[in-house]
Amino acid sequence: MDEKPMNKPGRIRQEYKPLVKEKFLQVLGLTNIISNACDASGITYNTYRDWCTTGFITDKELAESLRTYQDMLRNEIIKMALVGEEKPVVRNGRVVYDSQGKPVTYKEKDTKLLVKLAERHLPEWRSVFSPIEPGGHSIPDEYLISFDARDCSPKEWEMLKQIATSIEARAMDRENRTVEGSLQGKG
């Protein structure tokens, strides 16, 4: 069933349902867009919702399509950052051709994407500037606590302020001892 099924009114014949479902899930895994998957498989959005409600399309199958999509994205990101994208060589505003008349190309890597990957996966790249922590160092994810303080009760808020003040005082004390120690060593 290579050609796009027609989105005809009425019920889908039972023998075609598994094929249509397979096409839907395949396109969903490539795009993660329900309307594209519906169009490609020839069903309406309401049919998709009905199939989800009745269990013909399961949460497990939808989760698997999402994992497929995420994996495809990871693959493309890695290719852009590490392998590069094929670009034509341009000199004086014109594409350069080789002796056989084919355009000369080079691979251009996305260095911004590569730096983002490094910041995420390499500990030595995590200490780049970030407004999160004074002093210009980012806080590694495993040490960062983030929540909406508006959800705190007044008592909890006071306790958090006391803890934060205590931590800041220790940090300042450590910093002062480091500065004093380095000044004493120079004298």
N, C-alpha and C positions, 0 to 999 in steps of 0.2 A: 504494500500500500504506500507507494512513493508519492503519489499526487495528493494535494491537499483535499481532504474530505469537504464536501459541500455542507454548509451550515443550513440544513433544510429544517422547516418546521416539522414537528411531530417527534415521535420516539425513535431512538436509535435501535436498530435491530440487535437483539441479544448477542448474536455471533460477532458483531462488530465492536461491541462495547470494550472488550479487553484491548483491541488494537487502538481504538480512539484514546483510551486511558493511557496506554503506553506512549503514544505520541504526545499527549498532554504533559505527562511527567518528564518526557525527554526534553521538550521545549522549555518547560519550567526549570529544569536543571541547567539549561544554557542561558536563560534570561532572567529568571526569578521574577517574571512579570506574568501575573495570572491572565490578563487580557490577551497577551501574545500567545500564551499556551492555549487558551480557548480558541482564538482565531486559527492557529496552526492545526489544531485537532478538529476543528469544525463544530465546536459546541458553544453554547451560550454560557454566560457567567452564571445564570440561574441553574443550568445543568450541573456546572461545577459545584455550586453550593449544595444542590440536592445530592450529588454523589458523595460529598463530604459528610453531609448529615446522615445519609443512609449507611455510610461506612464502605461504600464501593472504592472511594479514595480515602486511605487511612492517614492518620497523623504521622505514622511511621514513614509512609511513602512520601508525604510532603516534606518531612524532615530530611529524608534521604536526598530528595531533589535539591533542597537547600544546601546540604553538604556537598553535593556534586557542583553546584554553582559556586560555593565558596572555594572549593578546591580548584576550579577553573580560574577563578580570580587570582588565587595565590600563584598559580602557574604563570599567568600573564604578568603579574607584578614582578615575579622573580626573573622572567625573561627580559622585561623592560629594564630592570635594574642591573642584572648581571650579564646578560647576553647582548642586549641592545636591540635597537630597531634599525632595520635596513634603510639607509638614506642615500640618495644620489650625490655624487661629488659635483659641486657647482663651482665654476671658475668664471669670473667676469660676467656673472649672470646667466651662464649657459651650462647645461649638463655636459659633463665630460664623458666621452665614449671611448671604449677600448678599440683595438685593431679589428675586432670582429663586428663592430657596430653596436655593441651592448653597452648600456650605461655603466660607468664605474660607480661602485657603491662602497659604503663603509657602515660599520655598526656604531650607532650612537646610543650610549647608555644614559639612563635617566639618573643623574647623580643625586638629585634631591630625594628621589625614591630610595636610592641606595643608602643615603645618610639616615633616612627614617628607619629603614630596616636595621641598620647598625645600632641606632639609638634604642631600638626595641629589643635586640637580641645580644648585643655585646656590652658587657658591664662597663668597659672603659669608655664607651661612647655615651653613657647615660649622664655624664656630668657636663652637659651643654647648658647654656643659659636658659633659665626658666624663671618666670615671675613668681613661681610658687614659693620658693624659698629665698629669703634675703641672702645676698652673697652670690647670686647668679648660678647656683647649682640646683639641678632638678632632684627631686626626691624619688628614689627607686620605688616602683609600684608596690613592692612587698612591704614597704615602710610607710606608705601613704594612707592616711585615713581621711575619707571624704564623706560628709553627710550634710544634710540641711539643718543648720543650728536652730532654725525656727521651730523644729519639731521637739526641741528640748523643753523640759519644764523649767521654771525659774531656779529650782534647786539644782537640777542637772547642769544648767548653764553656769551657775556659780561654781560648781565643782570643776567643770571644764576650764573655766577661767583660772582657777587656782592651780590646776595641773599645768596649764600652758605657761603661767607665770613661773612656776617652779622649774619647768624644762628650760625656759628662756634664761633664767638665772644661772642654772648649771652650765648652759652653753656659753654665756658671757663669762662666767668664772673660768671655764676651760680656755676660752680665748684670751682672757687677761693673763692667765698663767703661762700660756704659750708665748705671748708678747713679752712678758716680764722675763721669762727664761731666755728668750733670744736676745734681749737687751743685756742681761747679765753676762751672757757668753761673749759679748763683744767688748766688754769693759775690761 
